[in-house]
Amino acid sequence: MTRMLGRMGSVLLLAGLLGCATGNAISGDGSKRALVFQGPVSIAGQDIEVTIQRGSDVPKLSLLGDSLRVVIEEGAAVRKVEVAGDDNEVVCPDGMTFEYTELGDDNRLKHP
């Protein structure tokens, strides 16, 4: 119980720090989107898949939830990624670098 409360507090703290981007907010469960984004992007919920398409300029990408999957296409710019939750995945092109912060279990950052 104490571990769960501590973890919930940590997730809430990180959510506040993430400052979930309001311009490009995606929420709900089980949706799929592929868009060109300009500005910060926040994704909250579970089982959501988002593709950040070529030509996007994303200063901050925030994920808050479980089983979220984000694919960043080559030619998209992402400077910071923050992940809170479990079993999330961010897939980005080889050679892409950005600041990366995570809180949770079984999160993955992949370069195919």
C-alpha angles and dihedrals in degrees: 000000000000091000091051093050090047091050093047089051090050092050091049091048092050091046088056091047091048089061087207106240111253099194096068105022119167119185141160133068132290100006131139125207136173115188146147105248128200112191135007118340127206125188120190129175134041138293093018122148120198130179116203101209132217111282094037119134109200117171092184133016115194123191120189116174143038133299094009117158125196124183116195112202124219108266094038120111120221119168105179134023124191121184128189121175138038136300096008124152133203116189118193137170120273111272096023111132131189140148109279129196127173140179121185141044133300096005115156136204109195135189106192 
